């Protein structure tokens, strides 16, 4: 009886590793490799929205390898206007906390 329980428990653990842990690791690796492709990319961004006093929040749009991204940037330069094109360097591995070095 204990042998059968031990075998069942082993199969459950193996199933969890195959169907839960492996896909999570695979997706995490894919996200990291996508962000690595964007690191250090020089490009052009277009300002699409400016909010707050002294441009507290600027939303911009840029394209990397055919994919269009929209991000926002806090405490931007005071003279940014909607529709303005700006060159930048994408210098971050974390897409949610991307740091854009503006070159106006």
C-alpha positions in Angstrom: 0.0 0.0 0.0 2.8 2.4 0.9 4.6 1.6 -2.3 1.5 2.5 -4.4 1.1 5.8 -2.5 4.8 6.6 -3.0 4.6 5.8 -6.7 1.5 8.0 -7.1 3.2 10.9 -5.2 6.3 10.6 -7.4 4.1 10.7 -10.5 2.3 13.8 -9.2 5.6 15.6 -8.5 7.0 14.7 -12.0 3.8 16.0 -13.6 4.0 19.3 -11.7 7.6 19.8 -12.8 6.7 19.0 -16.5 3.4 20.9 -16.7 3.9 23.8 -14.3 7.6 24.6 -13.7 9.0 23.9 -17.2 6.5 26.3 -19.0 7.2 29.1 -16.5 10.9 28.8 -17.0 10.5 28.7 -20.8 8.3 31.8 -20.8 10.7 33.7 -18.5 13.6 32.8 -20.8 11.6 34.1 -23.8 10.9 37.4 -22.1 14.5 37.8 -21.0 15.8 37.1 -24.6 13.3 39.6 -26.1 14.4 42.3 -23.7 18.1 41.5 -24.5 17.5 42.1 -28.2 16.3 45.7 -27.3 19.2 46.5 -25.0 21.4 49.3 -26.4 19.2 49.9 -29.4 19.4 53.4 -30.8 16.2 54.7 -32.4 13.6 57.3 -32.8 10.6 57.8 -30.5 7.5 59.9 -31.2 5.8 61.8 -28.3 2.1 60.9 -28.4 0.9 62.4 -25.1 2.1 65.0 -22.6 0.5 65.2 -19.1 0.9 67.3 -16.0 2.6 70.6 -15.2 6.2 70.8 -16.7 5.7 67.5 -18.6 5.5 65.3 -15.5 4.4 62.3 -17.6 5.3 61.9 -21.3 4.0 58.9 -23.3 6.0 58.0 -26.3 5.9 55.4 -29.0 8.9 53.6 -30.6 9.6 50.7 -32.8 12.3 47.9 -32.3 12.7 45.2 -34.9 9.2 45.9 -36.4 7.3 45.9 -33.1 5.8 49.1 -31.9 6.0 49.8 -28.1 4.4 52.5 -26.0 6.0 53.6 -22.8 5.7 56.6 -20.5 8.5 58.6 -19.0 8.3 60.6 -15.8 10.0 64.0 -15.3 10.9 64.5 -18.9 12.4 67.6 -20.4 10.2 70.7 -20.2 10.2 71.4 -23.9 8.7 68.1 -25.3 5.6 68.5 -27.4 3.1 66.0 -28.9 4.3 64.8 -32.3 7.9 65.6 -31.6 10.4 63.0 -32.8 13.2 62.2 -30.3 16.3 60.0 -30.6 17.0 57.6 -27.7 19.0 54.7 -26.5 17.0 51.8 -25.0 19.2 50.8 -22.1 17.4 48.3 -19.9 16.7 44.6 -19.6 13.4 45.2 -17.7 10.7 46.2 -20.1 8.4 47.5 -17.3 11.1 49.8 -15.8 12.8 50.8 -19.0 15.2 53.7 -18.8 15.4 55.9 -21.8 18.4 58.1 -22.3 17.0 61.1 -24.3 19.3 62.7 -26.8 17.4 65.9 -27.8 
